[in-house]
Amino acid sequence: MPYVAFTTLGCKVNQYETEVMEGLFQAAHYTIVDFQDFADVYVINTCSVTHLGEKKSRQLIRKAIKTNPEALIAVTGCYAQVSPEEVEAIEGVDVIIGTRERQRIVQLIEEAARNKSKINIVSDIMKPSVFEDIPLERLPVRTRAFLKIQDGCTNFCTYCIIPYARGPLKSRPLSSVRQEALKLIHAGFREIVLTGIHLGAYGRDSASHDVTLAAAVKAVLELEGLDRLRLGSLESLEVEDELIYLMKKNPKFCRHLHLPLQAGSDSVLRAMNRHYTTAEYQRLINNIRTAVPDIAVSTDIIVGFPGETNDMFKETLHFVEKMNFAKMHIFPYSRRKGTTAADYAGQVPDEVKKNRVQTMREVADKKSNEYIRSFIGKDMQVLFEEVHNDVVDGLTGNYIRVYTKNSGEIVRKLCQVRFEAIYNDGLWGTVID
């Protein structure tokens, strides 16, 4: 029985797609081993969001080749899609797939082995296509399951390569969303996270006005046996009123939204081709918090965007200070060849970007600590996930990491917990039910 190893860079969508490919190999009677181990086939699922992601992708390709020079090497994902010629130039790569037709990966690997030839099937991603609906055959051993329901993006933010790596919008049929969610529930998963490249655009490519993200959420919430449903990242302008209504009324729908801001300066937002102002964003968040008071709103911030002056950066600092985000992910701007912003004047020096990242992270840590501290003394349900020696940890619905003493079989269970103190990156609590 041949051995296959996988490694994944990038987002939750990439992680989900790796799990799908693992299932295809397992169905073909391959044994899955760790990427560090000796294998007959290595699959590198790459990322192209930043130049660092591409660099790591190349390093992992070469690492696999070094581990077993005789192995078959398959490279897939966003970096393979946007730069197939660079991947093909790496000596030892056998199969290059990109971001679609991954249902053929086993067939292509075996074809390359038979013919001792290199195969590159990367094609024009901008041509219209349908959602690549590959069922999960191998279910990962976790408490939470990610379910990809959407692919593609047409926002064309000036800094982002993803539309060129993923192509136009593609939505998973509602019937398939239900079917896959039910499979995950029957497999014992307690929480399902709906993910997509442009999740809020789910259904926009459908001929039916009834196919929306709210409809997909409703369809999964109605399934018997589900404990929790969570959403991946959403564009702020795509938060439908019905989504907030469902979150307010249904306790299974996690009170957590990740809404990328990217910048707190309107000048920078315009240069990024983001389709909102800071005032519109703030108004939306205020309305959401009024409807769902204990909601966690997390966000992404890019610092050092071309043309971002010290005053513009201070605008962003001031804005995020008053927005009180539960969590912030901070990124230095990464110049991506093929994007509009790569040719902008006023590229910010790396040292300045580094300093701005550090300053913004200090604000992020302060605000996160304030948000977490506000729950001390309160009770909330926690879905426990992992044991580390005598401590077990898990997440609340609003995405606070909670730790408690390992007092029995509480992993993979929802428990009522009273929060007592700040601990590590979250709270220490006592199970009261």
N, C-alpha and C positions, 0 to 999 in steps of 0.2 A: 504494500500500500504506500503510495507516494506521500511525501510530507510537503506541506505548504505553510509559509509564514507571511504575516501581514504587518504593516505598520501604517499609521495614519497621521497626517498633519492637518491642522486647521479645525474647522467648525464642527458642530454637532451633526450637520448634514453629512459631512464627510465620514464621521464615525458611523452613522447609520448605514451609509453606502458600503462601508467596509464589512459591516455585519451581514449585509445582503450578499456580498461576494463570498464571504466565508461560508454561508449556507449553500451557495452553488457548488463550491469545491467539496463540501462535506457530502452533498447529495451525489457527487461523482466519485465518492469513496476515497477522498484524500483525508489525511490526518493533519489537523491544524496544530502547529507548534509555535513556540515563542519566536519572535523575530531575531533574537540573539542566537538561536539554535541553528544547527546544520539542517538545511531543507533542500528539497528538490526544486521548489518553486518559491520565489519571493514576489510579493505584490506590494508595491509602494503607492499608496493613495496620497497624492501630493496636494500642496496648497500654493496659491499664487497671490494671496491678499497683500503680502509684503515681500520685499526683496529678500528678507531673512527667511521667509517661508520657502522661497525658491532655492535659496542656498542650502537649507536643511534638507530639502527634497533631494538635491544632488548628492549631498553627503550620505544620505541613507541608501540611495541607489548604489553608490560605490561601496558602502559598508556591506551590503548584501552580496555584491559581486566578490568582495574580498573573503567573506565568510565561506562561500562555496563558488569558485570560479566556473564550475560545471553546471550550476543551477540555471534554470530559466527565470528571467527577470521580466516582470510585467509592471509597467508604469501607467498609472491612471490618475484621474483627478484634474484639478484646475491648471496646474503648471503644465501637465502633459497636453492640455487642450490649447492653451495660449502660446506655448513655445515647443511644439512637437519636434521642430528641427534641432533644438538644443538637446532635448532628451535623446533623440536618435543619434546624435553625435557622441554620446557616451558609450564607449566600447563595453559590450557585454549586455546591453539592453536588448531584449528579444521581442517584446510586445508593447506597443504604445496604443492606448485606447482613448484617453480624453474623458469627457463627462457624459457620454452616452454610449449605448450599445454594450454596457457592461454585463448584460445577461449572456454575452457570447464569450466571456473571459476564459472559461475552462476550455471551450472549443478552440479558441485562438492559441492558447498555451500549448495544447496538444498538437495543433497543426504546425506550430513553430518547431516543436520537438521532432515531429515526423520529417518535416522538410528541411530542417536545419537552416531556417531562414528567418529574417527579421520581418515582423508584421507591424504596420502602422495604419490604423483605420481612422485616425482623427480626420474629421470632416468639418465643413462649414457649420458652426453652431448656430449661426443666425437664421438658417433655414427653418421654417415652421416645423414643429414636430409635436408629438403627444408625450404626456408624462410616461416615463419608463417604469412601468408598474411591475416590479419584481417582488414577489412575496418573500418574507423572511422565512428561510428554511431552518436556520440555526438560531435559536433564541439565546441571547447572552444571559449569563447568570448575574442579574442585578435586581435591585428593588424597583428602579425606574426604567422605563423603556422609551426610547425615542422612536417616533413614527413620522417619517417624512411624507408630507402630503402635497408639497409644492416644489417646483423648480423654476429657475430662470428669473431674470430681473430686467426691467426696462427703464429704471430710474436714471441711469447714466450720470451718477454723481461724478464730478470731474476728477476725483482722486481714485476711483474704484475700477479695477480690472474685471470684476465679477460678471457684469453683463456680457463681456466678450468671452468669458469662460463658460457661461451657463446658458446664454442665448435667451430667446423669448419666454414668456410666461407659459407654464404647463402645470395643470392641476390634476391631482389624483382623483378619479371618480369617487363620488360620495359612497357608493356601494363598496368600493375597495377599502376606503377609510374605515367603514364599519367592520368589514370582514377582518382586516388586519388588527384593528383594536380589540376585537373579540378574541382573536387568537392569542394576543398578548395577555389579556385578562385570564383566559383559560390556562395560560402557562404560569400564572401565579404572580404576575407583575401587579404591584399595588398602585403605581402611578404611571400615567402615560403623558409624554411631552410631545406635543405636535410641533414639528419643525418644517422649515422651508427656507429657500434662499431669499424669497420675498413673500413671507408668510401671509402678510396682510392682503396680498393680491390674489389669494386663493379664490378660484372660481371666476376671476375676471376674464379668462380666456374661454369660458363656457358660454354656450348659446342661451343657457337658462339663467334668469335673474335669481333663481332660488338657490343657486350654488354659490355660497358665500362662506367666509371663515366662521361666521356665527352659526351657519347651518351645519358645518362640520363639527364644531364644538358641541352643538345640541345633539347631533347624532351619536357622538361618543359618550356624552353625559347620560344618555338614555340607556346605555348598555348595562345590564345587570352584572354586578360583581366588581364594578369599577370603584376604587376608593378615592382616586385623585386624578385630575386633569390639569395640566399646566401648558402654557403657550411659550414658544420660543420667541425670538426677537421680532418686534413689530415696528413698522414706521408709525410715528405718532399720529399722522393725519388719517391713518387707516383703522383707528380704534373706533369701531362701530358702537352706537348707543346700545344695541342689542347685546354686544359682548359684555358691557359693563352691567347691564341688567342681569344677565346670566350669572356673572360673578357675584353680584349682590345677593341674588336669590338662591343660588345653588352652592351649598357648602363644599361640594366635591371639586368645584372650580377654584383652583388656587389663586389667592389674592396677591398676584405678583405679575407685573408687566415690565418687560425690558424694552425701553423706548429710546433708541439712539438719538442723542442731541447733536453730537459731533462738534458743535461750537456754540458759544454763548454770545457771539458777535454777529449782528445781522450782515455786516460787510463780508465776513468770512463765509457765512451760510450762503450768500448769493454767489460767491466765487466757487463754492462747492457744488452749486446747483441743487441745494436742498430746498424743498418746496414749502417752506414755512418761515415765519419770523419768530424771534424769541418771545414776543408777546403772544402769538398764537399758541406756541408750545406751552407757555406758562398757563394760559387760560385753560387749555385742555387738561393739564395735570391738576390744576385746582378743581376743575369739574369732576375729574375721576376721584380725587381724594374726598370730595364732598359726598359722592355717592358711596364710596367704599373707604371709610376712614382709616382702617389699619392696613391698607394696601402697601406693598413694597414696590416702588418705582426705581428700577436700576437703569443705567444708561452707558453709552460709549462717548468718549471725548477724544478728538484728534487735536494735538497741539503741534505748532510749527508748520501749519499749512502755508504754502507760498503766499507771500504778501502779508502774513499775520504780523502786525507791529506789536510792540510792547503794550501799547494802549488797547489794542484789540484783544490781546491775551488777558489783560486785566479785566476787560469787559466780561470775558468768559469766566474768569475766576469769580467775579462779583455775582454773575448770574447763577453759577452752580452753588455758590454759598447760600443764596436765598431759596433755591429749589429743593434743598434738603433730600437729595437722593439717598436711597438705602444702600446703594452700591454703585461705584463708578469704575469702568474699565478705561484706562488711559493709554493712548497710543501716540507715539511720535509719527508725524506724517512720513509715509514711505513713498518715494518717487517711483511710479510704475510706468514703464515704457508702454506707449499705446494709449495712455489716458491723456485727457486734455490738460490736467494740472501739471503734468510732467514738463510741459513747455512754458509754463507760467514764469514770468519774471519774479524776482524777489524770493528765490528759494532760500529757506531759513537754514543757517549753518547747524551742523549736527550738535555742536556743543550747546547752542542756544536751545535746541529742541530737548536735549537731555535735561537741562536745568528746568525747563518748563514742565516736563514730565514729572520731575521730582516735586516741584511746587504744587502741581495739581494733585499729585498723589497724597500729599500732606492734607489737603482739603478733603479729598475723598475719604481718607482714613478717619478724619475727624467727624465727618458727617455720618459715615457708616457706624462709628462708635456711638454717636448720639442716638441714631435710630435703634440700634440693638439695645442700648441701655434703657430706652423708654419701655421695654417689655419686661424688665425685672419686676417680679412680684405678680405677674400675670400668669394665667393658665392657657395652654394652647396644645393642640394635637401635634405630635411629632411622628414622622415616619422614619424609624431607625433603620440604618443601612449597613454600618460596618462596626466591627469590634477591633479594638487595638488594646491588647492586654486586658486590663480590667475596666476599660472605658469603652462605651458604645456611643456612636454619634449618628445623627440624622438631620432631617430638614423639616421646618415648619412649612405650612402652605405659602407663607410670605417670605420664604427663602432665607430664614435665619438658621445657621448651623447650631445644633444643640447637642450638648454632651451630658452624659449621666453615667453613674456607676453601672457596670454590667451585672445586673442582679437576676439573670435568668434569660429565658428565650424571648427577647423582645425585638431582635433583628427581624426586619420585614414585617413589623407590626406597627399599627397606629396606636400611640399611647398618649393619654392626657398627661402633660408635664407642667409643673410649676417652676418658673424661671427664678433663679436665686442670685446669680452673679455673672459678670463678664468672665469668659473663659476662652483662651486661644482666640480664634476668629469669630466667636459667637457667644453662646450663653451656656452656663452650667445649670442643670435643672434636676428636679426629683420627680420620678414617675408617681402620679397620684391615682392612676387608674390603669 
